[in-house]
Amino acid sequence: MLIVYLLIPLSIILLGLAVWAFFWAVNNGQFDDLDTPAERILHEDDERNPL
């Protein structure tokens, strides 16, 4: 039963860190453009370097 007194505050702290990291990522523009990086691999490069 004593472990519960450790695990509950620890889980609340981890939840707080996860929420903070999510809002930090949103404010820094990490979720602004989700489509372009996924489609970039499909477009052929214009510049080719011969070996």
Phi and psi restraints in degrees (range 20) as a CNS / XPLOR table:
assign (resid 1 and name C) (resid 2 and name N)
       (resid 2 and name CA) (resid 2 and name C) 1.0 -67.9 20.0 2
assign (resid 2 and name N) (resid 2 and name CA)
       (resid 2 and name C) (resid 3 and name N) 1.0 -27.0 20.0 2
assign (resid 2 and name C) (resid 3 and name N)
       (resid 3 and name CA) (resid 3 and name C) 1.0 -66.0 20.0 2
assign (resid 3 and name N) (resid 3 and name CA)
       (resid 3 and name C) (resid 4 and name N) 1.0 -26.7 20.0 2
assign (resid 3 and name C) (resid 4 and name N)
       (resid 4 and name CA) (resid 4 and name C) 1.0 -63.1 20.0 2
assign (resid 4 and name N) (resid 4 and name CA)
       (resid 4 and name C) (resid 5 and name N) 1.0 -36.1 20.0 2
assign (resid 4 and name C) (resid 5 and name N)
       (resid 5 and name CA) (resid 5 and name C) 1.0 -66.6 20.0 2
assign (resid 5 and name N) (resid 5 and name CA)
       (resid 5 and name C) (resid 6 and name N) 1.0 -19.6 20.0 2
assign (resid 5 and name C) (resid 6 and name N)
       (resid 6 and name CA) (resid 6 and name C) 1.0 -92.9 20.0 2
assign (resid 6 and name N) (resid 6 and name CA)
       (resid 6 and name C) (resid 7 and name N) 1.0 -42.7 20.0 2
assign (resid 6 and name C) (resid 7 and name N)
       (resid 7 and name CA) (resid 7 and name C) 1.0 -71.5 20.0 2
assign (resid 7 and name N) (resid 7 and name CA)
       (resid 7 and name C) (resid 8 and name N) 1.0 -36.3 20.0 2
assign (resid 7 and name C) (resid 8 and name N)
       (resid 8 and name CA) (resid 8 and name C) 1.0 -65.7 20.0 2
assign (resid 8 and name N) (resid 8 and name CA)
       (resid 8 and name C) (resid 9 and name N) 1.0 -50.6 20.0 2
assign (resid 8 and name C) (resid 9 and name N)
       (resid 9 and name CA) (resid 9 and name C) 1.0 -63.6 20.0 2
assign (resid 9 and name N) (resid 9 and name CA)
       (resid 9 and name C) (resid 10 and name N) 1.0 -35.8 20.0 2
assign (resid 9 and name C) (resid 10 and name N)
       (resid 10 and name CA) (resid 10 and name C) 1.0 -64.2 20.0 2
assign (resid 10 and name N) (resid 10 and name CA)
       (resid 10 and name C) (resid 11 and name N) 1.0 -40.9 20.0 2
assign (resid 10 and name C) (resid 11 and name N)
       (resid 11 and name CA) (resid 11 and name C) 1.0 -68.6 20.0 2
assign (resid 11 and name N) (resid 11 and name CA)
       (resid 11 and name C) (resid 12 and name N) 1.0 -35.1 20.0 2
assign (resid 11 and name C) (resid 12 and name N)
       (resid 12 and name CA) (resid 12 and name C) 1.0 -67.1 20.0 2
assign (resid 12 and name N) (resid 12 and name CA)
       (resid 12 and name C) (resid 13 and name N) 1.0 -39.3 20.0 2
assign (resid 12 and name C) (resid 13 and name N)
       (resid 13 and name CA) (resid 13 and name C) 1.0 -65.2 20.0 2
assign (resid 13 and name N) (resid 13 and name CA)
       (resid 13 and name C) (resid 14 and name N) 1.0 -44.4 20.0 2
assign (resid 13 and name C) (resid 14 and name N)
       (resid 14 and name CA) (resid 14 and name C) 1.0 -64.4 20.0 2
assign (resid 14 and name N) (resid 14 and name CA)
       (resid 14 and name C) (resid 15 and name N) 1.0 -38.0 20.0 2
assign (resid 14 and name C) (resid 15 and name N)
       (resid 15 and name CA) (resid 15 and name C) 1.0 -63.6 20.0 2
assign (resid 15 and name N) (resid 15 and name CA)
       (resid 15 and name C) (resid 16 and name N) 1.0 -43.5 20.0 2
assign (resid 15 and name C) (resid 16 and name N)
       (resid 16 and name CA) (resid 16 and name C) 1.0 -61.1 20.0 2
assign (resid 16 and name N) (resid 16 and name CA)
       (resid 16 and name C) (resid 17 and name N) 1.0 -40.1 20.0 2
assign (resid 16 and name C) (resid 17 and name N)
       (resid 17 and name CA) (resid 17 and name C) 1.0 -65.3 20.0 2
assign (resid 17 and name N) (resid 17 and name CA)
       (resid 17 and name C) (resid 18 and name N) 1.0 -39.7 20.0 2
assign (resid 17 and name C) (resid 18 and name N)
       (resid 18 and name CA) (resid 18 and name C) 1.0 -66.0 20.0 2
assign (resid 18 and name N) (resid 18 and name CA)
       (resid 18 and name C) (resid 19 and name N) 1.0 -41.5 20.0 2
assign (resid 18 and name C) (resid 19 and name N)
       (resid 19 and name CA) (resid 19 and name C) 1.0 -66.1 20.0 2
assign (resid 19 and name N) (resid 19 and name CA)
       (resid 19 and name C) (resid 20 and name N) 1.0 -41.7 20.0 2
assign (resid 19 and name C) (resid 20 and name N)
       (resid 20 and name CA) (resid 20 and name C) 1.0 -62.2 20.0 2
assign (resid 20 and name N) (resid 20 and name CA)
       (resid 20 and name C) (resid 21 and name N) 1.0 -43.9 20.0 2
assign (resid 20 and name C) (resid 21 and name N)
       (resid 21 and name CA) (resid 21 and name C) 1.0 -64.4 20.0 2
assign (resid 21 and name N) (resid 21 and name CA)
       (resid 21 and name C) (resid 22 and name N) 1.0 -37.0 20.0 2
assign (resid 21 and name C) (resid 22 and name N)
       (resid 22 and name CA) (resid 22 and name C) 1.0 -64.4 20.0 2
assign (resid 22 and name N) (resid 22 and name CA)
       (resid 22 and name C) (resid 23 and name N) 1.0 -48.4 20.0 2
assign (resid 22 and name C) (resid 23 and name N)
       (resid 23 and name CA) (resid 23 and name C) 1.0 -68.3 20.0 2
assign (resid 23 and name N) (resid 23 and name CA)
       (resid 23 and name C) (resid 24 and name N) 1.0 -31.6 20.0 2
assign (resid 23 and name C) (resid 24 and name N)
       (resid 24 and name CA) (resid 24 and name C) 1.0 -63.5 20.0 2
assign (resid 24 and name N) (resid 24 and name CA)
       (resid 24 and name C) (resid 25 and name N) 1.0 -44.1 20.0 2
assign (resid 24 and name C) (resid 25 and name N)
       (resid 25 and name CA) (resid 25 and name C) 1.0 -64.9 20.0 2
assign (resid 25 and name N) (resid 25 and name CA)
       (resid 25 and name C) (resid 26 and name N) 1.0 -39.5 20.0 2
assign (resid 25 and name C) (resid 26 and name N)
       (resid 26 and name CA) (resid 26 and name C) 1.0 -66.2 20.0 2
assign (resid 26 and name N) (resid 26 and name CA)
       (resid 26 and name C) (resid 27 and name N) 1.0 -43.4 20.0 2
assign (resid 26 and name C) (resid 27 and name N)
       (resid 27 and name CA) (resid 27 and name C) 1.0 -69.5 20.0 2
assign (resid 27 and name N) (resid 27 and name CA)
       (resid 27 and name C) (resid 28 and name N) 1.0 -25.6 20.0 2
assign (resid 27 and name C) (resid 28 and name N)
       (resid 28 and name CA) (resid 28 and name C) 1.0 -93.8 20.0 2
assign (resid 28 and name N) (resid 28 and name CA)
       (resid 28 and name C) (resid 29 and name N) 1.0 8.8 20.0 2
assign (resid 28 and name C) (resid 29 and name N)
       (resid 29 and name CA) (resid 29 and name C) 1.0 80.4 20.0 2
assign (resid 29 and name N) (resid 29 and name CA)
       (resid 29 and name C) (resid 30 and name N) 1.0 22.2 20.0 2
assign (resid 29 and name C) (resid 30 and name N)
       (resid 30 and name CA) (resid 30 and name C) 1.0 -70.9 20.0 2
assign (resid 30 and name N) (resid 30 and name CA)
       (resid 30 and name C) (resid 31 and name N) 1.0 -21.4 20.0 2
assign (resid 30 and name C) (resid 31 and name N)
       (resid 31 and name CA) (resid 31 and name C) 1.0 -111.8 20.0 2
assign (resid 31 and name N) (resid 31 and name CA)
       (resid 31 and name C) (resid 32 and name N) 1.0 18.4 20.0 2
assign (resid 31 and name C) (resid 32 and name N)
       (resid 32 and name CA) (resid 32 and name C) 1.0 -71.0 20.0 2
assign (resid 32 and name N) (resid 32 and name CA)
       (resid 32 and name C) (resid 33 and name N) 1.0 -45.4 20.0 2
assign (resid 32 and name C) (resid 33 and name N)
       (resid 33 and name CA) (resid 33 and name C) 1.0 -128.2 20.0 2
assign (resid 33 and name N) (resid 33 and name CA)
       (resid 33 and name C) (resid 34 and name N) 1.0 99.1 20.0 2
assign (resid 33 and name C) (resid 34 and name N)
       (resid 34 and name CA) (resid 34 and name C) 1.0 -95.2 20.0 2
assign (resid 34 and name N) (resid 34 and name CA)
       (resid 34 and name C) (resid 35 and name N) 1.0 -14.9 20.0 2
assign (resid 34 and name C) (resid 35 and name N)
       (resid 35 and name CA) (resid 35 and name C) 1.0 -91.3 20.0 2
assign (resid 35 and name N) (resid 35 and name CA)
       (resid 35 and name C) (resid 36 and name N) 1.0 -38.8 20.0 2
assign (resid 35 and name C) (resid 36 and name N)
       (resid 36 and name CA) (resid 36 and name C) 1.0 -61.3 20.0 2
assign (resid 36 and name N) (resid 36 and name CA)
       (resid 36 and name C) (resid 37 and name N) 1.0 -46.3 20.0 2
assign (resid 36 and name C) (resid 37 and name N)
       (resid 37 and name CA) (resid 37 and name C) 1.0 -61.8 20.0 2
assign (resid 37 and name N) (resid 37 and name CA)
       (resid 37 and name C) (resid 38 and name N) 1.0 -31.7 20.0 2
assign (resid 37 and name C) (resid 38 and name N)
       (resid 38 and name CA) (resid 38 and name C) 1.0 -73.3 20.0 2
assign (resid 38 and name N) (resid 38 and name CA)
       (resid 38 and name C) (resid 39 and name N) 1.0 -31.1 20.0 2
assign (resid 38 and name C) (resid 39 and name N)
       (resid 39 and name CA) (resid 39 and name C) 1.0 -90.1 20.0 2
assign (resid 39 and name N) (resid 39 and name CA)
       (resid 39 and name C) (resid 40 and name N) 1.0 -13.7 20.0 2
assign (resid 39 and name C) (resid 40 and name N)
       (resid 40 and name CA) (resid 40 and name C) 1.0 -62.1 20.0 2
assign (resid 40 and name N) (resid 40 and name CA)
       (resid 40 and name C) (resid 41 and name N) 1.0 -33.3 20.0 2
assign (resid 40 and name C) (resid 41 and name N)
       (resid 41 and name CA) (resid 41 and name C) 1.0 -68.7 20.0 2
assign (resid 41 and name N) (resid 41 and name CA)
       (resid 41 and name C) (resid 42 and name N) 1.0 -23.2 20.0 2
assign (resid 41 and name C) (resid 42 and name N)
       (resid 42 and name CA) (resid 42 and name C) 1.0 -80.8 20.0 2
assign (resid 42 and name N) (resid 42 and name CA)
       (resid 42 and name C) (resid 43 and name N) 1.0 -21.5 20.0 2
assign (resid 42 and name C) (resid 43 and name N)
       (resid 43 and name CA) (resid 43 and name C) 1.0 -86.7 20.0 2
assign (resid 43 and name N) (resid 43 and name CA)
       (resid 43 and name C) (resid 44 and name N) 1.0 136.1 20.0 2
assign (resid 43 and name C) (resid 44 and name N)
       (resid 44 and name CA) (resid 44 and name C) 1.0 -80.8 20.0 2
assign (resid 44 and name N) (resid 44 and name CA)
       (resid 44 and name C) (resid 45 and name N) 1.0 141.1 20.0 2
assign (resid 44 and name C) (resid 45 and name N)
       (resid 45 and name CA) (resid 45 and name C) 1.0 -73.2 20.0 2
assign (resid 45 and name N) (resid 45 and name CA)
       (resid 45 and name C) (resid 46 and name N) 1.0 144.1 20.0 2
assign (resid 45 and name C) (resid 46 and name N)
       (resid 46 and name CA) (resid 46 and name C) 1.0 -78.0 20.0 2
assign (resid 46 and name N) (resid 46 and name CA)
       (resid 46 and name C) (resid 47 and name N) 1.0 -38.5 20.0 2
assign (resid 46 and name C) (resid 47 and name N)
       (resid 47 and name CA) (resid 47 and name C) 1.0 -91.8 20.0 2
assign (resid 47 and name N) (resid 47 and name CA)
       (resid 47 and name C) (resid 48 and name N) 1.0 128.2 20.0 2
assign (resid 47 and name C) (resid 48 and name N)
       (resid 48 and name CA) (resid 48 and name C) 1.0 -121.0 20.0 2
assign (resid 48 and name N) (resid 48 and name CA)
       (resid 48 and name C) (resid 49 and name N) 1.0 133.3 20.0 2
assign (resid 48 and name C) (resid 49 and name N)
       (resid 49 and name CA) (resid 49 and name C) 1.0 -99.3 20.0 2
assign (resid 49 and name N) (resid 49 and name CA)
       (resid 49 and name C) (resid 50 and name N) 1.0 114.3 20.0 2
assign (resid 49 and name C) (resid 50 and name N)
       (resid 50 and name CA) (resid 50 and name C) 1.0 -70.8 20.0 2
assign (resid 50 and name N) (resid 50 and name CA)
       (resid 50 and name C) (resid 51 and name N) 1.0 145.6 20.0 2
